[in-house]
Amino acid sequence: MAETAASGPGMPQLDVTTFSNQIFWLIVTMVVLYYIMSRVALPRVAAVLADRRGTITSDIAAAEEYKRKAVQAEEAYHKALADARAEANRIVDAAKAEMQAELDVQIAKADAEIAAKTAESERRIREIRDGAMEMVADVSKDVTRDIVESMGGKADARSVNAAVAARLKGAAA
């Protein structure tokens, strides 16, 4: 039994008499595969790559726009803060000059007015600061969400909000 298996023709692909047929079908198969790859598969891959490149480019442009808006919001915040401080200083200086001219009886009244105006100015400064920080947080969340999605990740609102809040808390400290 072992003798009949050893005397058999062996592996067909190693049979020298069929090499010409094998080479012919190899060439035919290669030509067909080349045609399919060059006419069907590769153009589809190229289209997908071009689409991805366009999406990434537009996402980067959007991120740059959000960054520009964040810088503008920060500049507006600093300007408003400086204006509010200048106005507060002007109010305090005017009140102090008025107090110097008043009688000793009205000093207590002037102190109360100054305290009220200072509290109002500080409240306005806090409102401006809070408004600007909310704008920065909103822009940061939008940019973060867009960047994560453009890189193929999935950005749920809870994780984006937590990441931005942690970063802003770290930046504020």
Helices and strands as residue ranges (DSSP letters): H 2-6, G 12-14, G 16-18, H 19-36, I 37-41, H 42-101, G 104-106, H 107-150, H 157-172
